[in-house]
Amino acid sequence: MLVDFRPHGRLRSARTPVTAGDSIAPVVDALSGSTTDLSRVRVVCDWVQYRQNFREVVEVRPIVAPGDPRGGPVPEGVRDDDLEIAVDVRRGTETALGDATRDALNAHAEGTADAGRVLLEDWGPGRQSCIWDFNALYWSALELWEKATGRAYEQALPGGESDARNRDAAREILTELFAVWDGLADRRALPPELYVVELGVGNGNQARVFLDEFRALDARHGRGYYRRLQYLMCDYSQHVLDLARETVAEHSEHVSAFVLDATRPRSALGFLQFRVFLIYISNVYDNLPTDEVAQLGGRTYLVESRAYIPATEAAELAASVNARPDELAGLVRKLLRLGPRLLAEAAPAHVSSPEDAVDFWRRTWSAVRLAERYVGLAGLDLYALSPSVTGEALRPLLESGADLRMHVSNGAVASFTETLPLLHPFGRLICHDLFADDVGAYRSGFRGPGKYDGSVVNWVNGPLLAHIGRRRGFDVTYTPFAHRPGTNVVTMTAQVRD
């Protein structure tokens, strides 16, 4: 048996202390009383910091090697495990961990783990899960969600606002940007139009801060850069862009808006290749689809997931919309395909108004869980990380030491690789987000997925983006966000290597 206790910092925490014995001993006792082959079991303890998440307190995750060669020879240096028992230490203090472990093991052994559950999809890679359809629905129908909750989405962020709105941070960026433009202007190399792109504009508050500070600094600087500025606001949600347009109305002569998929920015911005001096991104990458991969005992695995609604929640949810539990999956699919407004027209026997449909949507999202399993990868070169990157980019990270499970950040990689070619040779990409800036971060703590209001959040694989950027001739650096102490947000900067 292998035990991996990741939240080791909590063992000495004055505010939220835990003990390894209380977290591990009940689980080991339950395993000892089962028929499970203890030599082929992993126990992994995490502190799941997101109170809204997709996890049960105790989960059993099957481990399936490529071709499932059980009983065959095991390659030298490979640990061939059958199961992973995953424990949420944060909620473990509120749960009888031994009983929960026994129940999960018995259900797995008897093949009844799905009894009573409403399955929303088949097994598949994380980026293909319907949780991303829920995520897309949140942004496309954000107005209805905000009306139902009575608060703007930004209030769901830690601290109640985005770090992108920090004026000191905007001034710092602008001071550096103006210095670059001054040097080019002195050499008569500055183009007549000065392009700045923001991906994930949100409600426009960041854009307003940037534009207000830009105009003020330019007035003092005296070079007329504001007159030449072209600020492009880009977002997935038309509703969000409409709000942003109102927010920056006084700068409208310098602002354009584009609805685009953040994973394919060149589909709308390809005409700007090599012309953009600043690409600004905040809290976008952590909200893009991602797979997870793992290196366990010398083998490489893809983490497959399957979304479901637990039996108790399914019964309550079905009763609330005059449906049977076996009708829920179809109703959820209609919701994700049509949205809450049209769902009220398509299924009036279950939801009589858009408001009822939004209530159904919110309650469903709260109840959704993810079952997981590990499926062996035949070869990293056969795994498509993004349209332009193969899984070989993962090798130096996966083979960096001890066992590791990490996000692939497929959506962020796709966005990043399509965005870099837009940069002017003197341009920069600046991104504020939740980055794991070291591979070791994945060995020491839980990095998602969690739920932010109605959307999905995952930490972004910073070392992977840095590795991909270097292979394309860019320096990629990570620094703590300098203007709000204690935040988890990290600033990534990418620019052409000198």
DACORJO-V938331 format. One record per backbone hydrogen bond with DSSP energy under -0.5 kcal/mol. CO is the residue of the C=O (numbers start at 1). NH is the residue of the N-H. E is the energy in kcal/mol with one decimal. If there is no record, write none. Layout:
CO NH E
CO NH E
//
This chain:
2 43 -3.0
3 5 -0.6
4 6 -0.8
4 45 -2.9
6 8 -2.4
7 10 -1.6
8 11 -1.3
9 12 -1.0
10 13 -0.9
10 18 -1.3
19 23 -1.5
20 24 -2.8
21 25 -2.0
24 28 -2.5
25 29 -2.7
26 30 -2.0
27 31 -2.2
28 32 -2.6
29 33 -1.5
31 34 -1.5
36 38 -1.0
37 40 -2.1
38 41 -1.0
40 82 -2.9
40 83 -1.7
41 2 -2.2
42 44 -0.5
42 85 -3.4
43 4 -3.4
43 45 -0.5
44 46 -0.5
44 87 -2.7
45 6 -2.2
46 48 -0.7
46 89 -3.5
47 49 -1.2
47 446 -0.5
49 51 -0.7
51 53 -0.7
52 451 -2.8
54 370 -2.3
57 88 -2.5
59 61 -0.5
59 86 -2.6
60 62 -0.6
61 84 -1.9
62 64 -0.5
62 374 -2.8
63 65 -0.5
64 376 -2.9
65 68 -2.7
66 69 -0.6
68 70 -1.6
69 72 -1.9
75 78 -1.9
78 80 -0.6
79 81 -1.0
82 63 -2.6
83 42 -2.1
84 61 -3.0
84 86 -0.7
85 44 -2.8
86 59 -2.3
87 46 -2.8
87 89 -0.9
88 92 -0.9
89 93 -0.7
91 94 -1.5
92 95 -1.3
95 97 -1.5
96 100 -2.5
97 101 -2.5
98 102 -2.5
99 103 -2.6
100 104 -2.1
101 105 -2.6
102 106 -2.7
103 107 -2.4
104 108 -2.0
105 109 -2.7
106 110 -2.4
107 111 -0.7
107 112 -2.3
107 113 -0.9
108 111 -0.7
112 115 -1.9
114 117 -1.4
117 119 -0.7
118 309 -2.0
124 305 -2.8
125 128 -1.7
126 129 -1.5
129 132 -1.5
130 133 -0.5
130 134 -2.1
131 135 -1.9
132 136 -2.3
133 137 -2.4
134 138 -2.2
135 139 -1.6
136 140 -2.2
137 141 -2.5
139 142 -0.7
141 144 -0.7
141 145 -1.7
142 146 -2.9
143 147 -1.9
144 148 -1.9
145 149 -2.3
146 150 -2.2
146 151 -0.7
152 155 -1.4
153 156 -1.9
154 157 -1.4
157 160 -2.6
158 161 -0.5
162 165 -1.5
163 166 -1.7
166 170 -1.7
167 171 -2.6
168 172 -2.1
169 173 -2.1
170 174 -2.5
171 175 -2.6
172 176 -1.7
173 177 -2.4
174 178 -3.0
175 179 -1.5
176 180 -1.6
177 181 -2.3
178 182 -2.7
179 183 -1.8
180 184 -2.0
181 185 -3.0
182 186 -2.4
183 187 -0.9
184 189 -3.3
184 190 -0.5
185 188 -1.7
189 191 -0.5
193 195 -0.7
194 230 -2.8
195 277 -2.1
195 278 -1.0
196 232 -2.9
197 199 -0.5
197 280 -3.4
198 234 -2.3
199 282 -0.8
201 204 -1.7
204 208 -2.5
205 209 -2.3
206 210 -2.7
207 211 -3.0
208 212 -2.9
209 213 -2.4
210 214 -2.5
211 215 -2.6
212 216 -2.1
213 217 -2.7
214 218 -2.6
215 219 -1.9
216 220 -1.5
217 221 -2.6
218 222 -3.0
224 228 -0.6
225 228 -0.8
225 229 -0.7
226 229 -0.9
228 194 -2.3
230 196 -2.4
230 232 -0.6
231 233 -0.6
231 256 -2.3
232 198 -2.8
233 258 -2.7
234 200 -2.2
234 201 -1.4
235 260 -1.7
236 238 -0.5
237 241 -2.1
238 242 -2.5
239 243 -2.0
240 244 -2.4
241 245 -2.6
242 246 -1.6
243 247 -2.0
244 248 -1.9
246 249 -1.2
248 251 -2.1
249 252 -1.7
251 254 -2.4
252 255 -1.2
254 231 -3.6
256 233 -3.2
258 235 -1.9
258 260 -0.6
260 262 -0.6
261 264 -2.2
262 265 -0.6
264 267 -1.5
265 268 -1.2
265 269 -2.2
266 270 -1.5
269 272 -2.4
270 273 -1.5
272 275 -2.5
272 276 -0.6
275 195 -0.7
276 424 -2.9
277 428 -1.8
278 197 -2.8
278 280 -0.5
279 430 -2.8
280 199 -2.2
281 432 -2.4
284 287 -2.2
285 288 -1.5
286 458 -2.1
289 411 -2.7
291 408 -2.6
291 409 -0.7
292 303 -2.8
293 406 -2.7
294 296 -0.6
294 301 -3.2
295 297 -0.5
295 404 -2.1
296 299 -1.9
297 79 -3.0
299 296 -2.2
300 377 -2.7
301 294 -2.5
302 304 -0.7
302 375 -2.6
303 126 -0.8
304 373 -2.2
305 124 -1.3
306 371 -2.5
307 120 -2.5
307 121 -0.8
308 369 -2.9
309 118 -2.4
310 314 -2.8
311 315 -2.3
312 316 -1.9
313 317 -2.8
314 318 -2.7
315 319 -2.0
316 320 -1.6
317 321 -0.7
318 321 -1.0
318 323 -2.6
319 322 -1.2
324 327 -2.2
324 328 -0.5
325 328 -1.3
327 331 -1.8
328 332 -3.0
329 333 -2.3
330 334 -1.9
331 335 -2.2
332 336 -2.5
333 337 -1.9
334 338 -3.1
334 339 -0.5
335 339 -2.4
339 343 -1.8
340 344 -1.3
341 345 -0.6
342 346 -2.5
343 347 -2.6
345 348 -0.5
347 350 -1.8
347 351 -2.4
353 357 -2.2
354 358 -2.4
355 359 -2.0
356 360 -2.3
357 361 -2.5
358 362 -2.8
359 363 -2.4
360 364 -2.4
361 365 -2.5
362 366 -2.0
363 367 -1.4
364 368 -1.5
367 310 -0.6
369 308 -2.3
371 306 -1.8
373 304 -2.7
373 375 -0.5
374 64 -3.2
375 302 -3.1
379 382 -1.3
380 383 -1.3
380 391 -1.0
382 384 -0.6
383 385 -0.9
383 391 -2.4
386 389 -0.9
389 385 -1.2
389 386 -2.1
390 393 -1.8
391 394 -2.2
392 395 -1.1
394 397 -1.0
394 398 -2.7
395 399 -2.3
397 400 -1.4
404 295 -3.3
406 293 -2.4
409 413 -3.0
410 414 -2.6
411 415 -2.4
412 416 -3.0
413 417 -2.8
414 418 -1.5
415 419 -1.7
416 420 -2.1
417 421 -0.6
419 422 -2.0
420 423 -1.7
421 274 -1.6
422 275 -1.0
422 276 -2.5
424 427 -3.2
427 496 -0.5
428 279 -2.3
428 430 -0.5
429 494 -2.4
430 281 -2.4
431 433 -0.6
431 492 -3.3
432 283 -2.7
433 435 -1.2
433 490 -3.1
434 460 -3.2
435 437 -1.0
436 462 -1.4
436 463 -0.8
438 441 -1.8
439 442 -1.7
440 443 -1.0
440 444 -0.9
441 445 -0.9
447 459 -2.9
449 54 -0.7
450 452 -0.5
450 457 -2.3
451 453 -0.7
452 455 -2.8
455 452 -2.0
457 449 -0.5
457 450 -2.5
460 436 -3.1
460 462 -1.6
461 465 -1.8
462 466 -2.6
463 467 -2.2
464 468 -2.5
465 469 -2.8
466 470 -2.4
467 471 -1.6
468 472 -0.6
469 472 -1.1
469 474 -2.5
470 473 -1.6
473 497 -2.8
475 495 -1.8
477 493 -2.2
479 491 -3.3
481 484 -0.7
484 487 -1.5
489 481 -1.9
490 433 -2.3
490 492 -0.6
491 479 -2.1
492 431 -2.6
493 477 -2.4
494 429 -2.6
495 475 -2.8
//
